[in-house]
């Protein structure tokens, strides 16, 4: 838990956090788009939530390979 002791400290902390965030518009071809839509529907999530959960689980290997271990999207 972060303790903020001066006025505006919360704003500054949030601004630093936002600098590390990524907001993107993503265009997928039909097949992956259908998969994401189906997964989101089964999980009761928005497609963006499924994509965010995928991104949170990305692992980059020493050789640069990118993978995501199997998981069940959840709320």
N, C-alpha and C positions, 0 to 999 in steps of 0.2 A: 504494500500500500504506500502510495506517495503522499507525504505530508507537505502541504504548501503553506509557507509562512508569510509570503508577501503578496500584496495586491497584484493581480495580473499574472501571477505565477502559473495558474491553471491555463490561462490563454497561451502562454509561452510553451508550456509542456505539450499542449494539444498541437500547436504549430509545428513543433519539432517532430511529433508523431506523424502528422500529415505529410511531412517531407519524405517519409519512408513509405507512404501508401502509393498504390498504383490504381488508377482508374483507366479502364480501357474499353474500347468498343471492339467487339470481336465478331468476325464474320466466319462462319463455319460452312463447309459444304453440306449437302443434304444428309448424307449418312451419319456423320458425327452429330449433326444437329438433331436428328431424330432420336439418337441414343440419349443425348442429354435431356431432351424433352421427355422421353419415356422414364428415365431415372428420376427426374424432378417430379413427374406426375405420381409415380409410385411412392416417393418419399414425402409428398405433400409440400414440396419446396418450389421456389422460383428457380428458373434455369440459372440465373446469376449466382444463387446460393450454392448450387451443385458445383459450378465452376470455381467458386471461391474455396469450397472445401477441397476440391481437387488440387488447387494451387497451394493450399496450406500444407498439403501432404507430399509435395514434390521433393524428391531426393535427387541430388546431382552426384554421380559417382566421380571418382578420381579421374576417370578417363573421359569425363564430360557427358556420359550417358545420363539420360533423365528417366526417372521411373516414379511410379506411384503404386504403393502396395495396395492390394484389394481392401476396400472398406465399404461400409454401408452409410450413405449420406443420412444425416439426421438433423433435427431441428436444434 
